[in-house]
Amino acid sequence: MHLRRLDIQNFRAIRRQVIPFEDAMGRVRPITVIAGPNGSGKTSVLYAIYRALSGAMGYHSDDVPDASEDEIYREGGAGNWSFQQSRVAVKLDLVYEPEEIDAVPRVLEATRSIHRRRRDGRPLSVPGLQSGRLTVNWGFPPDQNRDGTLRSIAYVRTDVTGGATWLAAPRYAIRGWTARPRRLVDIVLLDKVGILRMFAQNRGKRWVAAEDREAFPPEGDEGFDPMELGARERRPGATVSAILKVLADAARGLRPNGSHAEESIEQKVRDIFARVCAPKRYVGYVYYGPNDVTGTPLLQEGERQYPLSMAATGEQVILDYLTQFVYPRPVNNSLILIDEPELHLHPRWIRQLYRALPLMGHGNQFIMTTHSPELRQLAAEDNALIDLGNLEEPAGSSVRA
């Protein structure tokens, strides 16, 4: 799933903003960098995408606050506040590539027994998409139902009847894979269905790689439905250290029902970490002796080795990125949102991270924000830059219209 075009109205400091994510040939850019000073609306763009898609796709990030009426842009006097009621409107033009178009109907068929049925009682079906394209509209506050009650905050309208089923495919794919008994038995299908992933600014407080939480219901919880706002639960994520242990166990053949592909993931993490953070490298998850049942991720620079707990903040950030791209399964054909990756990172590491992103899975689309001159220059050289203002000056009171 890729984003071709975004239209935002009345959201935070944005009265109206239209952003294309295609190049001059009409192809979706694999990386788009949105650059601008503080207050120019960079983070608001990522939040708008996240809010519009996360509910329907069954994804939640603790690092992004829930939608509130305080975020509705209002025309008015001081502070742009007034009693006049506005409404957030976000429109996304999406496109699905052939690999995912083939996989999604097969995933929905395999997981039919755990679907939430339509209001008329019929099972979910996957409508056809012309040229693989789907238009999604999300608004806030939510619309009302005919009986006067409010729709779920996750509710979206699409340009084809039943089009939201395409957005629901990732959560059903992972639920089908983790359910007992397992409904989805072909992991190749799981890896082909794209997801949404959000890296927010304040992720560094916990160094936690978040799971697709709504896609992991408790055992036996077949009635759990992330589309219902009241049912959404906050489940603890897996720490970076815990994920690195899982990768190490897979590499050693200690994971039940593991595959050859899973055994190579730890080495890929090592290779990309070394590419970004050289001369530092990630050694692996090690145990200090036969009586050590805990172990630790180990890093090395020259002759010095040290545990992850003693690593620099930038090293932990890079491992946070890498673990989220491989856990709970490899991320492909997905939409990845990264807010100001330059936080905690040396300019050279920023440049190397930018070049390494395409190596993290295949078919992914990255949308990044920045006020880093280095990252802005790289994006400009690649024709991947959306410029929201001069980095040398604050945005002031100007509003993108």
C-alpha positions in Angstrom: 0.0 0.0 0.0 1.4 3.3 -1.1 0.2 6.9 -0.7 0.0 8.9 -4.0 -1.6 12.1 -2.7 -2.7 13.7 0.6 -5.3 16.4 1.1 -5.6 17.8 4.7 -8.2 20.4 5.8 -8.7 22.0 9.3 -6.1 19.9 11.1 -3.9 21.5 13.8 -2.2 24.5 12.2 -3.2 23.4 8.7 -6.2 25.1 7.1 -5.6 23.3 3.7 -2.6 21.4 2.5 -2.3 19.2 -0.6 0.9 17.0 -0.9 1.7 14.8 -3.9 4.0 11.8 -3.3 4.6 10.9 -7.0 7.5 11.8 -9.2 7.3 13.5 -12.6 6.6 10.1 -14.2 3.6 9.5 -12.0 5.4 6.9 -9.9 5.2 6.9 -6.0 8.6 8.0 -4.6 10.0 5.4 -2.3 11.2 8.1 0.0 9.7 11.6 0.5 11.3 14.1 2.9 9.1 16.9 4.2 11.4 19.7 5.4 10.6 22.9 7.2 11.1 25.0 10.4 9.3 24.3 13.7 5.6 25.2 13.4 5.4 24.6 9.6 3.1 21.6 10.0 5.6 18.7 9.3 4.4 16.5 12.2 0.8 17.4 11.5 1.1 15.8 8.0 2.3 12.5 9.6 -0.4 12.6 12.3 -3.1 13.2 9.6 -2.0 10.1 7.7 -1.8 8.1 10.9 -5.2 9.2 12.2 -6.9 8.4 8.9 -5.5 4.9 8.5 -4.6 3.5 11.9 -8.0 2.6 13.1 -9.1 0.8 10.0 -5.8 -1.0 9.7 -5.8 -2.1 13.4 -2.5 -0.3 14.3 -1.9 1.7 17.4 1.2 3.7 18.6 1.4 4.9 22.2 3.6 7.7 21.0 0.8 9.4 19.0 -1.9 11.1 21.1 -5.5 10.3 20.4 -7.5 12.7 18.3 -9.2 15.6 20.1 -11.2 18.7 19.3 -8.2 20.8 20.4 -6.6 19.8 17.1 -9.3 21.2 14.9 -8.1 24.3 13.0 -10.5 27.3 13.6 -10.7 30.6 11.8 -10.8 33.4 14.3 -8.9 36.0 16.3 -6.0 35.6 18.6 -4.5 32.1 18.4 -6.8 31.3 15.4 -9.5 30.3 17.9 -13.1 31.0 17.5 -16.5 29.6 18.4 -17.1 28.6 14.8 -17.2 24.8 14.4 -14.9 23.3 11.9 -14.2 19.7 11.0 -11.0 17.8 10.1 -11.1 16.2 6.7 -8.3 14.0 5.4 -8.3 12.5 2.0 -5.7 9.9 0.9 -5.3 8.5 -2.6 -3.7 5.0 -2.2 -2.4 2.5 -4.7 -1.8 -1.2 -4.2 0.9 -3.0 -6.2 0.3 -6.3 -8.0 1.9 -8.5 -5.3 -0.4 -7.2 -2.6 -3.5 -7.2 -4.9 -2.9 -10.9 -5.3 -2.3 -11.6 -1.6 -5.1 -9.6 0.1 -8.1 -11.7 -1.3 -6.3 -14.9 -0.4 -5.6 -13.6 3.1 -9.3 -12.7 3.6 -10.5 -16.0 2.3 -8.1 -17.9 4.6 -9.2 -15.9 7.7 -12.9 -15.8 6.9 -13.9 -17.5 10.2 -12.5 -14.6 12.3 -13.9 -11.7 10.3 -16.3 -9.2 11.7 -19.4 -9.6 9.5 -21.1 -6.7 7.7 -24.2 -5.1 9.2 -26.4 -7.2 6.9 -24.8 -10.4 8.3 -22.9 -11.3 5.1 -19.1 -12.1 5.3 -16.5 -9.5 4.2 -15.5 -9.5 0.6 -12.8 -7.7 -1.3 -14.0 -5.4 -4.0 -12.0 -4.9 -7.1 -9.8 -1.8 -7.5 -9.4 0.0 -10.8 -5.7 0.3 -11.5 -5.1 -0.8 -7.9 -6.3 2.6 -6.6 -8.4 3.4 -3.5 -9.5 6.8 -2.2 -10.0 7.0 1.6 -11.7 9.8 3.5 -11.5 10.3 7.2 -13.1 13.0 9.3 -13.2 14.3 12.9 -15.4 14.6 14.9 -16.9 11.3 13.7 -20.1 11.3 11.7 -23.4 10.3 13.2 -25.3 7.2 12.5 -29.0 7.4 11.5 -30.0 6.7 15.1 -28.0 9.7 16.3 -25.1 7.8 17.8 -21.5 8.6 16.7 -19.6 6.4 14.4 -16.3 4.8 15.5 -13.4 7.2 15.3 -11.8 4.6 13.0 -14.6 4.9 10.4 -13.5 5.8 6.9 -15.4 6.3 3.6 -13.9 4.9 0.4 -14.7 5.5 -3.3 -15.6 1.9 -3.8 -18.2 0.0 -1.8 -16.5 -2.1 0.8 -13.1 -0.6 0.1 -12.2 -0.4 3.8 -11.7 -4.2 3.6 -8.4 -3.5 1.9 -7.3 -1.5 4.9 -8.4 -4.3 7.3 -6.3 -7.0 5.6 -3.1 -6.5 7.7 -4.9 -7.1 11.0 -6.7 -10.1 9.7 -3.5 -11.5 8.3 -1.6 -11.3 11.6 -4.6 -12.5 13.6 -4.9 -15.4 11.2 -1.3 -16.2 11.7 -1.3 -16.0 15.5 -4.7 -17.6 16.2 -5.1 -21.0 17.6 -5.9 -23.0 15.6 -4.0 -21.1 12.9 -6.2 -19.9 10.0 -3.5 -18.4 7.8 -0.8 -21.1 7.2 1.1 -19.5 4.4 3.6 -17.0 5.9 4.5 -15.8 2.3 1.0 -14.2 2.2 1.6 -12.6 5.6 4.8 -11.0 4.3 3.2 -9.6 1.2 0.5 -7.6 2.9 1.6 -4.0 3.8 1.1 -2.3 7.1 1.3 1.1 8.7 4.2 2.0 10.9 4.8 5.2 12.8 8.1 6.4 14.4 7.2 9.4 16.5 9.6 12.0 18.0 9.2 10.8 21.6 9.9 7.1 20.8 13.3 7.5 22.5 11.8 7.6 25.9 11.2 3.8 26.0 13.2 2.3 23.2 10.2 0.0 22.6 9.4 -1.5 19.2 5.6 -1.5 19.2 3.7 -4.5 18.1 0.6 -4.4 15.8 -1.3 -4.5 19.1 -4.8 -4.9 17.8 -3.6 -7.8 15.6 -2.6 -9.8 18.7 -5.7 -10.5 20.7 -5.4 -12.6 23.9 -5.6 -16.3 23.3 -9.3 -17.3 22.8 -10.4 -13.6 22.3 -12.0 -14.2 18.9 -14.6 -11.5 19.5 -11.9 -8.7 19.8 -12.4 -6.1 17.1 -10.1 -3.1 16.7 -12.7 -1.3 14.7 -14.7 -0.8 17.9 -13.3 2.1 19.8 -14.4 0.7 23.2 -12.6 -2.6 22.5 -9.2 -1.0 21.8 -6.7 -2.2 24.4 -3.2 -1.0 25.2 -1.0 -4.0 25.3 2.7 -3.7 26.2 5.1 -3.7 23.3 8.2 -5.8 23.0 11.5 -4.1 24.0 14.3 -3.8 21.6 16.3 -6.2 23.7 13.6 -8.8 23.7 13.2 -8.6 19.9 17.0 -9.0 19.5 16.8 -12.2 21.6 14.0 -13.5 19.4 16.2 -12.9 16.3 19.1 -14.6 18.0 17.1 -17.6 18.9 15.8 -17.9 15.3 19.4 -17.7 14.0 20.4 -20.6 16.3 17.4 -22.7 15.2 15.8 -22.5 18.6 12.4 -21.1 17.4 9.7 -23.7 17.0 8.3 -23.8 13.4 11.1 -21.4 12.3 12.1 -21.0 8.7 15.4 -20.5 6.9 14.3 -16.9 6.1 13.9 -16.2 9.8 17.4 -17.5 10.6 19.0 -14.9 8.3 17.2 -11.8 9.8 19.7 -11.3 12.7 22.5 -11.1 10.2 20.6 -8.6 8.1 20.2 -6.4 11.3 24.0 -6.7 11.9 24.8 -5.7 8.3 22.5 -2.7 8.2 23.6 -1.5 11.6 27.3 -1.6 10.5 26.4 0.2 7.3 24.8 3.1 9.3 26.9 3.2 12.4 30.4 2.1 11.3 32.9 1.7 12.8 30.5 0.5 15.5 28.8 -2.9 15.0 26.1 -5.1 16.6 27.7 -8.4 17.7 24.5 -10.2 18.6 22.6 -11.4 21.6 25.1 -13.2 23.9 25.1 -15.0 27.2 28.0 -14.6 29.6 28.2 -18.2 30.8 26.2 -21.4 31.4 24.5 -19.9 34.4 23.4 -16.7 32.6 19.7 -17.1 31.7 19.1 -13.5 30.8 21.8 -12.5 28.3 22.2 -9.1 26.6 22.5 -7.6 23.2 26.2 -6.8 22.7 27.9 -4.0 20.6 31.5 -3.4 19.7 33.8 -0.5 18.7 37.3 -1.5 18.0 38.4 -3.9 20.8 35.8 -2.6 23.2 32.5 -4.6 23.7 29.6 -3.2 25.7 25.9 -4.2 26.3 23.0 -2.3 24.8 22.2 -0.7 28.1 25.5 1.2 27.9 25.2 2.1 24.2 24.9 5.7 23.1 21.4 7.0 22.4 22.0 7.1 18.7 22.9 3.4 18.6 19.8 2.5 20.5 17.7 4.6 18.0 19.1 2.7 15.0 18.4 -0.7 16.6 14.9 0.6 17.4 14.4 1.2 13.7 15.8 -2.1 12.6 13.9 -4.2 15.1 10.6 -2.6 14.1 11.3 -3.5 10.5 11.6 -7.2 11.2 9.3 -7.8 14.1 6.7 -9.4 14.5 7.4 -10.1 10.8 9.3 -8.5 8.0 7.8 -5.2 6.8 7.1 -5.1 3.0 4.8 -3.1 0.7 4.1 -0.8 3.7 3.7 2.9 4.6 6.4 4.0 7.0 6.1 7.4 8.8 9.3 8.8 10.5 9.1 12.1 12.4 12.5 13.9 12.5 14.9 10.9 12.4 17.9 13.3 13.0 17.0 13.5 16.8 19.9 11.8 18.7 21.8 11.0 15.5 25.1 12.4 14.1 24.8 14.0 10.7 26.8 11.3 9.1 24.5 8.6 10.6 21.5 10.5 9.2 23.0 10.4 5.7 23.8 6.7 6.0 20.3 5.9 7.5 18.7 7.7 4.6 20.7 5.5 2.1 20.0 2.3 4.1 16.2 2.7 4.3 15.5 1.0 0.9 17.3 -2.1 2.2 14.7 -2.5 5.0 12.2 -4.8 3.3 11.0 -4.4 -0.2 8.2 -2.2 -1.7 8.1 0.1 1.3 7.3 3.9 1.1 9.0 6.1 3.6 7.6 9.6 4.5 10.0 11.5 6.7 10.0 15.0 8.3 13.1 17.0 9.1 14.6 20.3 9.9 18.1 18.9 9.3 20.0 20.7 6.5 21.9 17.5 5.6 18.7 15.4 5.2 17.0 18.2 3.3 20.0 18.4 0.9 20.0 14.6 0.3 16.3 14.7 -0.5 16.7 17.7 -2.9 19.4 15.8 -4.8 17.0 12.8 -5.2 14.0 15.0 -6.1 12.3 13.6 -3.0 11.9 16.9 -1.2 8.6 18.6 -0.1 9.7 22.1 1.2 7.5 23.8 3.8 9.8 26.7 4.5 13.2 28.1 5.2 15.0 26.0 7.8 16.9 29.1 9.0 13.7 30.9 10.2 10.8 29.9 12.5 7.4 29.4 10.7 5.9 32.2 12.7 2.2 32.7 12.3 2.0 31.6 8.7 -0.4 28.8 7.9 -0.1 26.4 4.9 -3.2 27.0 2.8 
